[in-house]
């Protein structure tokens, strides 16, 4: 780590910039503006990226952008520090180059390329961060590495479909067919045709599909969500309602904050932070691209239409309730669950990084203002599964298959990427 100068003055400026950021942060998240985090360029720029990406953008597409940013940060840090294989961009660094400068330059360059409208604010963060690194050849060389990686990363993403305007074409209405639940375009429909970061194809791990409407299993899942997910349910307990609300925060912000805080809690250095965050965000980005491909391939109706139109599903075990409304709403197809895909990928990525599911992870919610502490990563999957059923958003099968999809994608990507360099 290169010498840091003028830390007090620069930290004051950075804290002012953080205070003006549009995304509110929890008490735990405020540690990301601390002196300790400032010295770790990876976690520091993770927060800057979160605040630049999330406002006005849905969780899934936010995560795809974050995956691109952290791929660039990781490749820049690895170019300087070595020890691990690059993910996408292999470049050489001058011996002694500053890894923090490389990480900052890679993050800034990639973010400006992805979010040009935010260049002014990003430039301010960048100038403040670099001003705290001692001038000299290490700083200059690190910046050059980061800029090269950012440029090459953006070049790889040219024509990836992320900025395409994808119109929605409604399938003929009928039993089981998804129809929009809001007067706005389906959320993140463009992701169904975005090129993945690592997968060969977005359909590479397409799940088997929803249960037949006439099946006993569908009827069982239907009954569960109809009873517990109704907005005014008398069967859902206060604790279950609290769980639904806890996980109702912007999924990208909630999970990114938790993973960043985990890196801080574990006192991970620059290289280890870069690797853990890149593993998690690259894998989760592709899991969500795969998830949205499956959503619009199968196009299954949400419980709000399943329950109010149950007399059309051909299943004698389901009963129509024309007055049923869900506790929460979402305007994209039901199967598989996006939150389950997200959580499954995060859990698998962290388990592979730490080599165990037995990892203590606190998760905050700005919706409830509370923190839940999980002794195992996989416990979050069970909690999220319940939350989306209690919210009236998903059938259990969608949660199970979504979690499986997220874990499959992450497992496949992390098998051959982010590996230690062989002697």
Long-range contacts (C-beta under 8 A, 24 or more apart in sequence): 1-39, 1-99, 1-100, 1-270, 2-98, 2-100, 2-101, 2-133, 2-134, 2-138, 2-139, 3-133, 3-134, 4-39, 4-132, 4-133, 4-134, 5-132, 5-133, 5-134, 6-131, 6-132, 7-35, 7-38, 7-132, 10-38, 10-128, 10-129, 10-131, 10-132, 11-35, 11-38, 13-128, 14-38, 14-125, 14-128, 14-129, 17-121, 17-124, 17-125, 17-128, 18-47, 18-51, 21-51, 22-51, 22-55, 23-50, 23-51, 23-54, 23-55, 23-253, 24-366, 25-257, 25-366, 26-257, 26-364, 26-365, 26-366, 26-369, 27-364, 28-257, 28-261, 28-362, 28-364, 28-371, 29-257, 29-260, 29-261, 29-364, 31-261, 31-264, 32-260, 32-261, 32-264, 36-264, 37-264, 38-129, 38-132, 39-100, 40-263, 40-264, 40-268, 40-269, 40-270, 40-273, 41-73, 41-99, 41-100, 41-101, 41-103, 41-104, 41-107, 41-129, 41-270, 42-73, 42-77, 42-103, 42-263, 42-270, 42-273, 42-274, 42-277, 43-260, 43-263, 43-264, 43-273, 43-277, 44-129, 45-69, 45-73, 45-103, 45-104, 45-107, 45-108, 45-129, 46-70, 46-256, 46-260, 46-277, 47-260, 48-107, 48-111, 48-122, 48-125, 49-107, 49-111, 50-252, 50-253, 50-256, 50-257, 50-260, 52-111, 52-115, 52-118, 52-121, 52-122, 53-111, 53-115, 53-252, 54-250, 54-252, 54-253, 58-187, 58-188, 59-250, 59-251, 59-252, 59-253, 59-338, 59-342, 60-187, 60-188, 60-191, 60-252, 60-288, 60-291, 60-292, 60-338, 60-342, 61-162, 61-188, 61-190, 61-191, 62-250, 62-252, 62-253, 63-252, 63-256, 63-281, 63-284, 63-285, 63-288, 63-342, 64-162, 64-191, 64-194, 64-197, 64-285, 64-288, 64-289, 65-114, 65-115, 65-162, 66-252, 66-256, 66-281, 66-285, 67-197, 67-281, 67-282, 67-283, 67-284, 67-285, 67-286, 68-110, 68-114, 68-153, 68-157, 68-197, 68-285, 69-107, 69-110, 69-111, 69-114, 69-281, 70-274, 70-277, 70-278, 70-280, 70-281, 70-282, 71-153, 71-197, 71-278, 71-281, 71-282, 72-106, 72-107, 72-109, 72-110, 72-149, 72-150, 72-153, 73-103, 73-106, 73-107, 73-110, 73-274, 73-277, 73-278, 74-274, 74-275, 74-277, 74-278, 74-418, 75-106, 75-149, 75-153, 76-102, 76-103, 76-105, 76-106, 76-145, 76-146, 76-149, 76-150, 77-102, 77-103, 77-106, 77-270, 77-271, 77-274, 78-271, 78-274, 79-145, 79-149, 80-142, 80-145, 81-270, 81-271, 82-421, 83-271, 83-420, 83-421, 84-271, 84-275, 84-418, 84-419, 84-420, 84-421, 85-417, 85-418, 85-419, 85-420, 85-421, 87-278, 87-282, 87-417, 87-418, 88-152, 88-153, 88-156, 88-197, 89-148, 89-149, 89-152, 89-153, 89-156, 91-145, 91-148, 91-149, 91-152, 93-141, 93-142, 93-145, 94-137, 94-141, 94-144, 96-137, 96-138, 96-141, 97-138, 97-141, 97-142, 97-144, 97-145, 98-133, 98-138, 98-139, 98-141, 98-142, 98-143, 99-142, 99-270, 99-271, 100-133, 100-142, 100-270, 101-130, 101-133, 101-138, 101-139, 101-141, 101-142, 101-143, 101-146, 102-142, 102-143, 102-145, 102-146, 102-149, 103-146, 103-270, 103-274, 104-129, 104-130, 104-143, 104-146, 105-142, 105-143, 105-144, 105-145, 105-146, 105-147, 105-149, 105-150, 106-145, 106-146, 106-147, 106-149, 106-150, 106-153, 107-146, 107-150, 108-146, 108-150, 109-146, 109-147, 109-149, 109-150, 109-151, 109-154, 110-150, 110-153, 110-154, 113-150, 113-154, 114-154, 157-195, 159-195, 160-194, 160-195, 161-190, 161-193, 161-194, 161-195, 162-190, 162-194, 164-190, 164-193, 165-190, 166-190, 166-192, 166-193, 171-299, 174-312, 175-213, 175-309, 175-312, 175-313, 175-314, 176-210, 176-213, 176-300, 176-301, 176-306, 176-313, 177-299, 177-301, 178-299, 178-300, 178-301, 178-302, 178-305, 178-333, 178-334, 179-301, 179-305, 180-331, 181-302, 181-304, 181-305, 181-329, 181-330, 181-331, 182-329, 182-331, 184-331, 186-296, 186-331, 186-332, 186-333, 187-330, 187-331, 187-332, 188-292, 188-332, 189-292, 189-296, 189-332, 191-288, 191-289, 191-292, 191-293, 192-292, 192-293, 192-295, 192-296, 192-297, 193-293, 194-289, 196-285, 196-286, 196-289, 196-290, 197-282, 197-285, 197-286, 198-282, 198-283, 198-286, 198-413, 198-417, 199-286, 199-289, 199-290, 199-409, 199-412, 199-413, 202-289, 202-290, 202-292, 202-293, 203-290, 203-293, 203-294, 203-297, 204-290, 204-409, 204-412, 205-290, 205-405, 205-408, 205-409, 205-412, 206-290, 206-293, 206-294, 206-297, 207-294, 207-335, 207-336, 207-401, 207-402, 207-404, 207-405, 208-401, 209-298, 209-335, 210-298, 210-300, 210-334, 210-335, 210-395, 210-397, 210-398, 211-395, 211-397, 213-313, 213-314, 213-315, 214-313, 214-314, 214-315, 215-315, 216-317, 217-397, 218-313, 218-315, 218-318, 218-395, 218-397, 219-315, 219-317, 219-318, 221-395, 221-396, 221-397, 222-303, 222-306, 222-307, 222-310, 222-315, 222-317, 222-318, 222-395, 223-317, 223-318, 224-389, 224-395, 224-396, 225-303, 225-307, 225-389, 225-392, 225-394, 225-395, 225-396, 226-303, 226-307, 226-321, 226-324, 228-389, 228-390, 228-392, 229-303, 229-326, 229-327, 229-389, 229-390, 229-391, 229-392, 229-393, 230-324, 230-325, 230-326, 230-327, 230-392, 231-325, 231-326, 231-327, 231-392, 233-327, 236-327, 236-390, 240-386, 240-390, 241-327, 241-390, 242-368, 243-383, 243-386, 243-387, 243-390, 244-327, 244-328, 244-387, 244-388, 244-390, 244-391, 245-365, 245-367, 245-368, 246-365, 246-367, 246-368, 246-370, 246-372, 246-383, 246-387, 247-339, 247-365, 247-383, 247-384, 247-387, 247-388, 248-328, 248-365, 248-367, 248-387, 248-391, 249-365, 249-366, 249-367, 251-338, 251-339, 251-342, 252-342, 253-366, 254-363, 254-364, 254-365, 254-366, 255-284, 255-342, 255-343, 255-346, 256-281, 257-364, 258-361, 258-362, 258-363, 258-364, 259-346, 259-350, 261-362, 261-364, 262-350, 262-359, 262-361, 265-362, 275-353, 275-418, 276-350, 276-353, 278-418, 279-349, 279-352, 279-353, 279-414, 279-417, 279-418, 280-345, 280-346, 280-349, 280-350, 280-353, 282-413, 282-417, 283-345, 283-348, 283-349, 283-409, 283-410, 283-413, 283-414, 284-342, 284-345, 284-346, 284-349, 284-406, 284-410, 286-345, 286-409, 286-413, 287-341, 287-342, 287-344, 287-345, 287-405, 287-406, 287-409, 287-410, 288-338, 288-341, 288-342, 288-345, 290-341, 290-405, 290-409, 291-336, 291-338, 291-341, 291-342, 291-402, 291-405, 291-406, 292-332, 292-338, 294-335, 294-336, 294-405, 295-332, 295-333, 295-334, 295-335, 295-336, 295-338, 296-333, 298-333, 298-335, 299-333, 300-333, 300-334, 300-335, 300-398, 301-333, 301-334, 302-326, 302-330, 302-333, 302-334, 302-393, 303-334, 303-392, 303-393, 303-394, 303-395, 304-329, 304-392, 306-395, 325-392, 326-391, 326-392, 326-393, 327-390, 327-391, 327-392, 328-391, 328-392, 328-393, 329-393, 330-393, 334-393, 334-394, 334-395, 334-398, 335-395, 335-397, 335-398, 335-401, 335-402, 336-398, 336-399, 336-401, 336-402, 336-405, 337-388, 337-393, 337-394, 337-398, 337-399, 337-401, 337-402, 337-403, 338-402, 339-384, 339-387, 339-388, 339-402, 340-381, 340-384, 340-385, 340-388, 340-394, 340-398, 340-399, 340-400, 340-401, 340-402, 340-403, 340-405, 340-406, 341-402, 341-403, 341-405, 341-406, 342-406, 343-380, 343-381, 343-384, 343-403, 343-406, 344-381, 344-402, 344-403, 344-404, 344-405, 344-406, 344-407, 344-410, 345-406, 345-407, 345-409, 345-410, 346-380, 346-406, 347-377, 347-378, 347-380, 347-381, 347-406, 347-407, 348-406, 348-407, 348-410, 348-411, 348-414, 349-410, 349-414, 350-377, 351-377, 351-378, 352-410, 352-411, 352-414
